């Protein structure tokens, strides 16, 4: 199963990857949390062969819509606050 994970520089991706799920991570890498921490987390996540990452701000409706169509995830995680605030349906 492929899981689209907004905010992929956080901690949830590890749990999914360790279970063997394929994670398609997106994150805008903003400064809400320390960007160095996010980059370090991404370095760890990239060790997993079942992880891919795209820098993307889900509040960018046009780019987010094109991205979601291009990858066709099986499951989209609803955890992103920015996604909810922007009105993105996935």
C-alpha positions as CSV (number, residue, x, y, z in Angstrom):
1,X,0.0,0.0,0.0
2,X,1.2,3.5,-0.7
3,X,0.6,6.2,1.9
4,X,0.8,9.9,1.1
5,X,2.1,11.6,4.3
6,X,2.0,15.4,4.6
7,X,4.5,16.7,7.1
8,X,6.8,13.8,6.3
9,X,9.7,15.4,8.2
10,X,7.9,14.5,11.4
11,X,8.0,11.2,13.4
12,X,5.0,9.3,12.0
13,X,6.8,8.2,8.8
14,X,9.2,6.0,10.8
15,X,6.4,3.9,12.2
16,X,4.9,3.4,8.8
17,X,8.2,2.6,7.1
18,X,9.2,0.1,9.8
19,X,5.8,-1.7,9.2
20,X,6.9,-2.0,5.5
21,X,4.4,0.5,4.1
22,X,5.4,2.6,1.0
23,X,5.5,6.2,2.1
24,X,5.2,9.1,-0.3
25,X,6.3,12.0,1.9
26,X,5.7,15.7,1.3
27,X,6.6,18.6,3.5
28,X,7.2,22.3,2.8
29,X,10.1,22.4,5.3
30,X,8.9,25.7,6.8
31,X,10.4,27.1,10.0
32,X,7.4,26.1,12.3
33,X,9.8,23.5,13.7
34,X,13.6,23.8,13.4
35,X,14.4,23.1,9.8
36,X,17.7,21.4,10.7
37,X,15.7,18.9,12.7
38,X,13.4,18.3,9.7
39,X,16.4,17.8,7.4
40,X,18.0,15.4,9.8
41,X,14.8,13.4,10.1
42,X,14.5,13.3,6.3
43,X,18.1,11.9,6.1
44,X,17.0,9.1,8.3
45,X,13.8,8.4,6.4
46,X,15.7,8.3,3.1
47,X,17.6,5.2,4.3
48,X,14.4,3.3,3.7
49,X,14.0,2.0,0.1
50,X,10.2,2.4,0.4
51,X,10.3,6.1,1.1
52,X,10.2,8.9,-1.5
53,X,10.0,12.7,-0.8
54,X,8.9,15.8,-2.5
55,X,9.1,19.4,-1.1
56,X,5.6,20.6,-1.4
57,X,3.4,23.1,0.4
58,X,-0.1,21.6,0.6
59,X,-1.5,25.1,0.8
60,X,-0.5,25.5,-2.9
61,X,-3.7,24.1,-4.2
62,X,-2.7,24.0,-7.9
63,X,0.6,22.2,-7.4
64,X,-0.9,19.9,-4.7
65,X,-3.7,18.8,-7.0
66,X,-1.3,18.0,-9.8
67,X,0.9,16.1,-7.4
68,X,-1.9,14.0,-6.0
69,X,-3.1,13.1,-9.4
70,X,0.3,12.1,-10.6
71,X,1.0,9.7,-7.7
72,X,-2.4,8.2,-7.1
73,X,-1.8,7.1,-3.5
74,X,-3.9,4.3,-2.0
75,X,-4.2,6.2,1.3
76,X,-3.8,9.8,2.1
77,X,-3.0,10.7,5.7
78,X,-5.2,13.6,7.0
79,X,-2.7,14.8,9.6
80,X,-1.6,18.1,8.0
81,X,-3.0,21.2,9.6
82,X,-2.0,23.2,6.5
83,X,-4.0,20.8,4.3
84,X,-7.1,21.3,6.3
85,X,-6.6,25.1,6.4
86,X,-6.2,25.3,2.6
87,X,-9.3,23.3,1.8
88,X,-7.4,20.5,-0.1
89,X,-9.8,17.5,-0.1
90,X,-7.2,14.8,0.3
